[in-house]
Amino acid sequence: MRSHRSFIVNIQEITRIDPYEKDGHVAVLKNGAKINVSRNGYGKLKGVLGL
């Protein structure tokens, strides 16, 4: 799934989504990597992950 215009992420690898700065979020993956999530991407991820 596209979380940001620069990132495509496998949703099965996401462990959590943390707030980052003012309106941003970061998806933390199982391997510890942090992926930026746009405002639009956050809305989509919430729907897919059921948050």
Secondary structure, DSSP 8 states (H G I E B T S, - for coil): -EEETTEE--GGGEEEEEEETTTEEEEEETTS-EEEE-HHHHHHHHHHHT-
